[in-house]
């Protein structure tokens, strides 16, 4: 963490430790509590659509028939990543307190796990349950509060704080959004009644899943390397932003029925634009090449 004050570094480190303990202890319990509600709601909707005389609803039932199975592995996957991130935070806490840049990057990545996981879990909750305060948001807050505390508590000028907050926010949003869009394409890809053939524009799901997730991996990894102020993080963000932009926009053109892919493409475009602004790049990295070095 970039702050000369030991008291500030200690306060933020304590916050990381508390967040890590909450994530490790409470996230599995929260997922255990609300996942059955989501699955039950999905199964009820599938049964309702299947029993309908409306061919369109019967088609929708087919397209969401495996959704309970998908969330039954998707939720535990992100829960596991969150718990893993909590353990990482405990292990690196001392080096984070000492101001190691690699520890700053790793802490941000670890905190992004429950943040993105909570965001992913939030969508099925709102689509199928829609009652009370969404528990996935509690999981997201376990990561988001210390994530932005690290970025905003550092002793840097206001411009750099703003750039850090904006860049790491949009990268985190795109990581969760790209995974979720890829998940939706996978569902459509494997539950379409025309499979194993690729009828009509179903081939577009290749872009919405396989290409999307490759970009998603780059976007997520960029959090660590940008957090460590390394040039590799800039390249990963640029590649991931560009890939998810192409995957989202292309998928929308081929078979877009909602604005989700337009939003995802726009998030990717914003990341690309931010990475290409020299002033932003200079604030994010320690090893920015000079004009003379570039000329050579």
WOJOTA-V823474 format. One record per pair of residues at least 24 apart in sequence whose ideal C-beta (glycine too) atoms are under 10 Angstrom apart, sorted by the first residue. I is the first residue (numbers start at 1). GAP is how many residues later the second one is. If there is no record, write none. Layout:
# WOJOTA-V823474
i=I gap=GAP
i=I gap=GAP
This chain:
# WOJOTA-V823474
i=1 gap=95
i=1 gap=96
i=1 gap=97
i=1 gap=98
i=1 gap=99
i=1 gap=100
i=1 gap=102
i=1 gap=103
i=1 gap=106
i=1 gap=148
i=1 gap=149
i=1 gap=150
i=1 gap=152
i=1 gap=153
i=1 gap=154
i=2 gap=97
i=2 gap=99
i=2 gap=102
i=2 gap=148
i=2 gap=149
i=2 gap=151
i=2 gap=152
i=2 gap=153
i=2 gap=154
i=2 gap=158
i=2 gap=162
i=2 gap=227
i=3 gap=96
i=3 gap=147
i=3 gap=150
i=3 gap=151
i=3 gap=152
i=3 gap=153
i=4 gap=95
i=4 gap=151
i=5 gap=148
i=5 gap=150
i=6 gap=91
i=6 gap=92
i=6 gap=93
i=8 gap=145
i=8 gap=146
i=8 gap=147
i=9 gap=87
i=9 gap=88
i=9 gap=89
i=9 gap=90
i=9 gap=144
i=9 gap=145
i=9 gap=146
i=10 gap=87
i=11 gap=138
i=11 gap=142
i=12 gap=84
i=12 gap=85
i=12 gap=95
i=12 gap=134
i=12 gap=137
i=12 gap=138
i=12 gap=141
i=12 gap=142
i=13 gap=76
i=13 gap=79
i=13 gap=80
i=13 gap=81
i=13 gap=82
i=13 gap=83
i=13 gap=84
i=13 gap=85
i=13 gap=90
i=13 gap=94
i=13 gap=133
i=13 gap=137
i=14 gap=79
i=14 gap=83
i=15 gap=130
i=15 gap=131
i=15 gap=134
i=15 gap=135
i=15 gap=138
i=16 gap=70
i=16 gap=73
i=16 gap=74
i=16 gap=76
i=16 gap=77
i=16 gap=80
i=16 gap=81
i=16 gap=87
i=16 gap=91
i=16 gap=94
i=16 gap=95
i=16 gap=130
i=16 gap=131
i=16 gap=133
i=16 gap=134
i=17 gap=69
i=17 gap=72
i=17 gap=73
i=17 gap=76
i=17 gap=79
i=17 gap=80
i=17 gap=129
i=18 gap=71
i=18 gap=124
i=18 gap=127
i=18 gap=128
i=19 gap=66
i=19 gap=67
i=19 gap=70
i=19 gap=88
i=19 gap=91
i=19 gap=92
i=19 gap=95
i=19 gap=122
i=19 gap=123
i=19 gap=124
i=19 gap=125
i=19 gap=126
i=19 gap=127
i=19 gap=128
i=19 gap=130
i=20 gap=63
i=20 gap=65
i=20 gap=66
i=20 gap=67
i=20 gap=68
i=20 gap=69
i=20 gap=70
i=20 gap=71
i=20 gap=72
i=20 gap=73
i=20 gap=87
i=20 gap=90
i=20 gap=91
i=20 gap=94
i=20 gap=122
i=20 gap=126
i=21 gap=65
i=21 gap=68
i=21 gap=69
i=21 gap=121
i=22 gap=64
i=22 gap=92
i=22 gap=116
i=22 gap=117
i=22 gap=119
i=22 gap=120
i=22 gap=121
i=22 gap=124
i=23 gap=56
i=23 gap=59
i=23 gap=60
i=23 gap=61
i=23 gap=62
i=23 gap=63
i=23 gap=64
i=23 gap=66
i=23 gap=87
i=23 gap=88
i=23 gap=90
i=23 gap=91
i=23 gap=94
i=23 gap=116
i=23 gap=119
i=23 gap=120
i=23 gap=123
i=24 gap=58
i=24 gap=59
i=24 gap=60
i=24 gap=61
i=24 gap=62
i=24 gap=63
i=24 gap=65
i=24 gap=66
i=24 gap=118
i=25 gap=58
i=25 gap=61
i=26 gap=56
i=26 gap=60
i=26 gap=88
i=26 gap=112
i=26 gap=113
i=26 gap=116
i=27 gap=51
i=27 gap=52
i=27 gap=53
i=27 gap=54
i=27 gap=55
i=27 gap=56
i=27 gap=58
i=27 gap=59
i=27 gap=86
i=27 gap=87
i=27 gap=90
i=27 gap=91
i=27 gap=108
i=27 gap=111
i=27 gap=112
i=27 gap=115
i=27 gap=116
i=28 gap=48
i=28 gap=51
i=28 gap=52
i=28 gap=54
i=28 gap=55
i=29 gap=50
i=29 gap=106
i=30 gap=49
i=30 gap=52
i=30 gap=88
i=30 gap=91
i=30 gap=105
i=30 gap=106
i=30 gap=108
i=30 gap=109
i=30 gap=112
i=31 gap=44
i=31 gap=45
i=31 gap=47
i=31 gap=48
i=31 gap=49
i=31 gap=51
i=31 gap=52
i=31 gap=86
i=31 gap=87
i=31 gap=90
i=31 gap=104
i=31 gap=105
i=31 gap=108
i=32 gap=43
i=32 gap=44
i=32 gap=47
i=33 gap=102
i=34 gap=41
i=34 gap=87
i=34 gap=90
i=34 gap=91
i=34 gap=95
i=34 gap=98
i=34 gap=100
i=34 gap=101
i=34 gap=102
i=34 gap=104
i=34 gap=105
i=35 gap=33
i=35 gap=36
i=35 gap=37
i=35 gap=39
i=35 gap=40
i=35 gap=41
i=35 gap=44
i=35 gap=86
i=35 gap=89
i=35 gap=90
i=35 gap=100
i=36 gap=36
i=37 gap=88
i=37 gap=91
i=37 gap=92
i=37 gap=94
i=37 gap=95
i=37 gap=98
i=38 gap=29
i=38 gap=30
i=38 gap=33
i=38 gap=34
i=38 gap=37
i=38 gap=83
i=38 gap=86
i=38 gap=87
i=38 gap=89
i=38 gap=90
i=38 gap=91
i=38 gap=98
i=39 gap=28
i=39 gap=29
i=39 gap=30
i=39 gap=32
i=39 gap=33
i=39 gap=36
i=39 gap=85
i=39 gap=89
i=40 gap=28
i=40 gap=88
i=40 gap=89
i=41 gap=27
i=41 gap=83
i=41 gap=84
i=41 gap=86
i=41 gap=87
i=41 gap=88
i=41 gap=89
i=41 gap=90
i=42 gap=24
i=42 gap=25
i=42 gap=26
i=42 gap=27
i=42 gap=28
i=42 gap=29
i=42 gap=30
i=42 gap=82
i=42 gap=85
i=42 gap=86
i=42 gap=87
i=43 gap=24
i=43 gap=25
i=43 gap=85
i=44 gap=84
i=45 gap=82
i=45 gap=83
i=58 gap=135
i=59 gap=133
i=59 gap=134
i=61 gap=130
i=62 gap=129
i=62 gap=130
i=62 gap=131
i=63 gap=124
i=63 gap=125
i=63 gap=127
i=63 gap=128
i=63 gap=129
i=63 gap=130
i=64 gap=63
i=64 gap=64
i=64 gap=123
i=64 gap=124
i=64 gap=127
i=65 gap=122
i=65 gap=125
i=65 gap=126
i=65 gap=128
i=66 gap=120
i=66 gap=121
i=66 gap=124
i=66 gap=125
i=67 gap=57
i=67 gap=60
i=67 gap=61
i=67 gap=116
i=67 gap=117
i=67 gap=120
i=67 gap=124
i=68 gap=56
i=68 gap=60
i=69 gap=118
i=69 gap=122
i=70 gap=54
i=70 gap=113
i=70 gap=114
i=70 gap=116
i=70 gap=117
i=70 gap=120
i=70 gap=121
i=71 gap=49
i=71 gap=50
i=71 gap=52
i=71 gap=53
i=71 gap=54
i=71 gap=57
i=71 gap=112
i=71 gap=116
i=74 gap=43
i=74 gap=46
i=74 gap=47
i=74 gap=50
i=74 gap=105
i=74 gap=106
i=74 gap=109
i=74 gap=112
i=75 gap=42
i=75 gap=45
i=75 gap=46
i=75 gap=49
i=75 gap=61
i=77 gap=40
i=77 gap=43
i=77 gap=102
i=78 gap=35
i=78 gap=36
i=78 gap=38
i=78 gap=39
i=78 gap=40
i=78 gap=41
i=78 gap=42
i=78 gap=43
i=78 gap=58
i=78 gap=61
i=78 gap=98
i=78 gap=101
i=79 gap=34
i=79 gap=35
i=79 gap=38
i=79 gap=39
i=79 gap=42
i=79 gap=60
i=80 gap=33
i=80 gap=37
i=81 gap=29
i=81 gap=31
i=81 gap=32
i=81 gap=33
i=81 gap=35
i=81 gap=36
i=81 gap=139
i=82 gap=28
i=82 gap=29
i=82 gap=30
i=82 gap=31
i=82 gap=32
i=82 gap=33
i=82 gap=34
i=82 gap=35
i=82 gap=36
i=82 gap=57
i=82 gap=58
i=82 gap=60
i=82 gap=61
i=83 gap=30
i=83 gap=31
i=83 gap=34
i=84 gap=26
i=84 gap=29
i=85 gap=24
i=85 gap=25
i=85 gap=26
i=85 gap=27
i=85 gap=28
i=85 gap=29
i=85 gap=30
i=85 gap=32
i=85 gap=57
i=85 gap=58
i=86 gap=24
i=86 gap=25
i=86 gap=27
i=86 gap=28
i=86 gap=56
i=86 gap=57
i=88 gap=25
i=89 gap=24
i=89 gap=54
i=89 gap=57
i=96 gap=54
i=100 gap=128
i=101 gap=126
i=101 gap=127
i=101 gap=128
i=101 gap=129
i=101 gap=185
i=102 gap=122
i=102 gap=123
i=102 gap=125
i=102 gap=126
i=102 gap=127
i=102 gap=128
i=103 gap=124
i=103 gap=125
i=104 gap=46
i=104 gap=47
i=104 gap=50
i=104 gap=120
i=104 gap=123
i=104 gap=124
i=104 gap=125
i=105 gap=117
i=105 gap=118
i=105 gap=119
i=105 gap=120
i=105 gap=121
i=105 gap=122
i=105 gap=123
i=105 gap=124
i=105 gap=125
i=105 gap=128
i=106 gap=117
i=106 gap=118
i=106 gap=119
i=106 gap=121
i=106 gap=122
i=107 gap=39
i=107 gap=40
i=107 gap=43
i=107 gap=117
i=107 gap=120
i=108 gap=35
i=108 gap=38
i=108 gap=39
i=108 gap=40
i=108 gap=42
i=108 gap=43
i=108 gap=56
i=108 gap=60
i=108 gap=63
i=108 gap=64
i=108 gap=115
i=108 gap=116
i=108 gap=118
i=108 gap=119
i=108 gap=120
i=109 gap=38
i=109 gap=66
i=109 gap=111
i=109 gap=112
i=109 gap=113
i=109 gap=114
i=109 gap=115
i=109 gap=116
i=109 gap=117
i=109 gap=118
i=109 gap=119
i=110 gap=33
i=110 gap=36
i=110 gap=37
i=110 gap=113
i=110 gap=114
i=111 gap=31
i=111 gap=32
i=111 gap=33
i=111 gap=34
i=111 gap=35
i=111 gap=36
i=111 gap=37
i=111 gap=38
i=111 gap=39
i=111 gap=61
i=111 gap=112
i=111 gap=116
i=112 gap=31
i=112 gap=32
i=112 gap=35
i=112 gap=56
i=112 gap=59
i=112 gap=60
i=112 gap=63
i=112 gap=64
i=112 gap=108
i=112 gap=111
i=112 gap=112
i=112 gap=115
i=113 gap=26
i=113 gap=29
i=113 gap=30
i=113 gap=62
i=113 gap=107
i=113 gap=110
i=114 gap=24
i=114 gap=25
i=114 gap=26
i=114 gap=27
i=114 gap=28
i=114 gap=29
i=114 gap=30
i=114 gap=32
i=114 gap=33
i=115 gap=24
i=115 gap=25
i=115 gap=26
i=115 gap=27
i=115 gap=28
i=115 gap=29
i=115 gap=30
i=115 gap=31
i=115 gap=32
i=115 gap=33
i=115 gap=57
i=115 gap=58
i=115 gap=60
i=115 gap=61
i=115 gap=108
i=116 gap=24
i=116 gap=27
i=116 gap=28
i=116 gap=56
i=116 gap=57
i=116 gap=58
i=116 gap=59
i=116 gap=60
i=116 gap=61
i=116 gap=62
i=116 gap=63
i=116 gap=64
i=116 gap=100
i=116 gap=103
i=116 gap=104
i=116 gap=107
i=117 gap=25
i=117 gap=26
i=117 gap=59
i=117 gap=62
i=118 gap=24
i=118 gap=25
i=118 gap=26
i=118 gap=58
i=119 gap=24
i=119 gap=25
i=119 gap=53
i=119 gap=54
i=119 gap=56
i=119 gap=57
i=119 gap=58
i=119 gap=60
i=119 gap=61
i=120 gap=55
i=120 gap=56
i=120 gap=57
i=120 gap=59
i=120 gap=60
i=120 gap=63
i=121 gap=55
i=121 gap=59
i=122 gap=54
i=122 gap=58
i=123 gap=53
i=123 gap=54
i=123 gap=57
i=123 gap=60
i=123 gap=61
i=123 gap=137
i=124 gap=56
i=124 gap=59
i=140 gap=32
i=140 gap=36
i=143 gap=29
i=144 gap=25
i=144 gap=28
i=147 gap=25
i=147 gap=76
i=147 gap=80
i=148 gap=24
i=150 gap=77
i=151 gap=76
i=156 gap=127
i=157 gap=126
i=159 gap=120
i=159 gap=121
i=159 gap=124
i=160 gap=120
i=160 gap=122
i=160 gap=123
i=160 gap=124
i=161 gap=122
i=162 gap=121
i=163 gap=111
i=163 gap=114
i=163 gap=116
i=163 gap=117
i=163 gap=118
i=163 gap=119
i=163 gap=120
i=163 gap=121
i=164 gap=62
i=164 gap=63
i=164 gap=116
i=164 gap=119
i=164 gap=120
i=166 gap=104
i=166 gap=108
i=166 gap=114
i=167 gap=55
i=167 gap=56
i=167 gap=59
i=167 gap=70
i=167 gap=103
i=167 gap=104
i=167 gap=107
i=167 gap=108
i=167 gap=113
i=167 gap=114
i=167 gap=116
i=167 gap=117
i=168 gap=54
i=168 gap=55
i=168 gap=58
i=168 gap=59
i=168 gap=69
i=168 gap=116
i=170 gap=49
i=170 gap=67
i=170 gap=71
i=170 gap=97
i=170 gap=98
i=170 gap=100
i=170 gap=101
i=170 gap=104
i=171 gap=48
i=171 gap=49
i=171 gap=51
i=171 gap=52
i=171 gap=55
i=171 gap=56
i=171 gap=62
i=171 gap=65
i=171 gap=66
i=171 gap=69
i=171 gap=70
i=171 gap=96
i=171 gap=99
i=171 gap=100
i=171 gap=103
i=171 gap=104
i=172 gap=47
i=172 gap=48
i=172 gap=51
i=173 gap=46
i=173 gap=90
i=173 gap=91
i=173 gap=94
i=173 gap=97
i=173 gap=98
i=174 gap=41
i=174 gap=42
i=174 gap=45
i=174 gap=46
i=174 gap=48
i=174 gap=63
i=174 gap=66
i=174 gap=67
i=174 gap=70
i=174 gap=71
i=174 gap=74
i=174 gap=89
i=174 gap=90
i=174 gap=92
i=174 gap=93
i=174 gap=94
i=174 gap=96
i=174 gap=97
i=175 gap=40
i=175 gap=41
i=175 gap=42
i=175 gap=43
i=175 gap=44
i=175 gap=45
i=175 gap=46
i=175 gap=47
i=175 gap=48
i=175 gap=65
i=175 gap=69
i=175 gap=92
i=176 gap=40
i=176 gap=43
i=176 gap=44
i=176 gap=91
i=177 gap=35
i=177 gap=39
i=177 gap=42
i=177 gap=67
i=177 gap=71
i=177 gap=83
i=177 gap=84
i=177 gap=86
i=177 gap=87
i=177 gap=90
i=177 gap=91
i=178 gap=30
i=178 gap=34
i=178 gap=35
i=178 gap=36
i=178 gap=37
i=178 gap=38
i=178 gap=39
i=178 gap=40
i=178 gap=41
i=178 gap=42
i=178 gap=62
i=178 gap=63
i=178 gap=65
i=178 gap=66
i=178 gap=67
i=178 gap=69
i=178 gap=70
i=178 gap=86
i=178 gap=89
i=178 gap=90
i=179 gap=33
i=179 gap=34
i=179 gap=37
i=179 gap=38
i=179 gap=40
i=179 gap=41
i=179 gap=65
i=180 gap=32
i=180 gap=36
i=180 gap=80
i=180 gap=84
i=181 gap=27
i=181 gap=28
i=181 gap=31
i=181 gap=32
i=181 gap=35
i=181 gap=63
i=181 gap=66
i=181 gap=67
i=181 gap=70
i=181 gap=71
i=181 gap=77
i=181 gap=79
i=181 gap=80
i=181 gap=82
i=181 gap=83
i=181 gap=84
i=182 gap=25
i=182 gap=26
i=182 gap=27
i=182 gap=28
i=182 gap=29
i=182 gap=30
i=182 gap=31
i=182 gap=32
i=182 gap=33
i=182 gap=34
i=182 gap=62
i=182 gap=65
i=182 gap=66
i=182 gap=69
i=182 gap=82
i=183 gap=25
i=183 gap=26
i=183 gap=29
i=183 gap=30
i=184 gap=24
i=184 gap=25
i=184 gap=28
i=184 gap=67
i=184 gap=74
i=184 gap=76
i=184 gap=77
i=185 gap=24
i=185 gap=25
i=185 gap=26
i=185 gap=27
i=185 gap=28
i=185 gap=62
i=185 gap=66
i=185 gap=70
i=185 gap=75
i=185 gap=76
i=186 gap=24
i=186 gap=26
i=186 gap=27
i=188 gap=67
i=188 gap=69
i=200 gap=54
i=200 gap=55
i=201 gap=50
i=201 gap=52
i=201 gap=53
i=201 gap=54
i=201 gap=55
i=202 gap=52
i=202 gap=53
i=203 gap=51
i=203 gap=52
i=204 gap=43
i=204 gap=46
i=204 gap=47
i=204 gap=48
i=204 gap=49
i=204 gap=50
i=204 gap=51
i=204 gap=52
i=204 gap=57
i=205 gap=46
i=205 gap=49
i=205 gap=50
i=206 gap=41
i=206 gap=44
i=206 gap=45
i=206 gap=48
i=207 gap=39
i=207 gap=40
i=207 gap=41
i=207 gap=42
i=207 gap=43
i=207 gap=44
i=207 gap=45
i=207 gap=46
i=207 gap=47
i=207 gap=48
i=207 gap=54
i=208 gap=39
i=208 gap=40
i=208 gap=42
i=208 gap=43
i=208 gap=44
i=208 gap=46
i=208 gap=47
i=208 gap=48
i=208 gap=52
i=208 gap=53
i=208 gap=56
i=209 gap=38
i=209 gap=42
i=210 gap=37
i=211 gap=32
i=211 gap=33
i=211 gap=35
i=211 gap=36
i=211 gap=37
i=211 gap=39
i=211 gap=40
i=212 gap=31
i=212 gap=32
i=212 gap=34
i=212 gap=35
i=212 gap=36
i=212 gap=38
i=212 gap=39
i=212 gap=49
i=212 gap=52
i=212 gap=56
i=213 gap=30
i=213 gap=31
i=213 gap=34
i=214 gap=25
i=214 gap=26
i=214 gap=29
i=214 gap=30
i=214 gap=33
i=215 gap=24
i=215 gap=25
i=215 gap=26
i=215 gap=27
i=215 gap=28
i=215 gap=29
i=215 gap=30
i=215 gap=31
i=215 gap=32
i=215 gap=33
i=215 gap=49
i=215 gap=53
i=215 gap=56
i=216 gap=24
i=216 gap=27
i=216 gap=28
i=216 gap=31
i=216 gap=48
i=217 gap=26
i=218 gap=24
i=218 gap=25
i=218 gap=26
i=219 gap=24
i=219 gap=25
i=219 gap=48
i=219 gap=49
i=219 gap=52
i=222 gap=49
i=222 gap=53
i=225 gap=60
i=226 gap=49
i=226 gap=58
i=226 gap=59
i=227 gap=57
i=228 gap=57
i=228 gap=58
i=229 gap=54
i=229 gap=55
i=229 gap=56
i=229 gap=57
i=229 gap=58
i=229 gap=59
i=230 gap=54
i=230 gap=55
i=230 gap=56
i=230 gap=57
i=231 gap=50
i=231 gap=53
i=231 gap=54
i=231 gap=55
i=231 gap=56
i=231 gap=57
i=231 gap=58
i=232 gap=53
i=232 gap=55
i=233 gap=42
i=233 gap=51
i=233 gap=52
i=234 gap=41
i=234 gap=42
i=234 gap=46
i=234 gap=47
i=234 gap=50
i=234 gap=51
i=234 gap=53
i=234 gap=54
i=235 gap=40
i=236 gap=39
i=237 gap=34
i=237 gap=35
i=237 gap=37
i=237 gap=38
i=237 gap=47
i=238 gap=33
i=238 gap=34
i=238 gap=36
i=238 gap=37
i=238 gap=38
i=238 gap=43
i=239 gap=32
i=239 gap=33
i=239 gap=36
i=240 gap=28
i=240 gap=31
i=240 gap=32
i=240 gap=35
i=241 gap=26
i=241 gap=27
i=241 gap=28
i=241 gap=29
i=241 gap=30
i=241 gap=31
i=241 gap=32
i=241 gap=33
i=241 gap=34
i=241 gap=35
i=242 gap=26
i=242 gap=27
i=242 gap=29
i=242 gap=30
i=242 gap=33
i=243 gap=25
i=243 gap=29
i=244 gap=24
i=244 gap=25
i=244 gap=27
i=244 gap=28
i=245 gap=24
i=245 gap=25
i=245 gap=26
i=245 gap=27
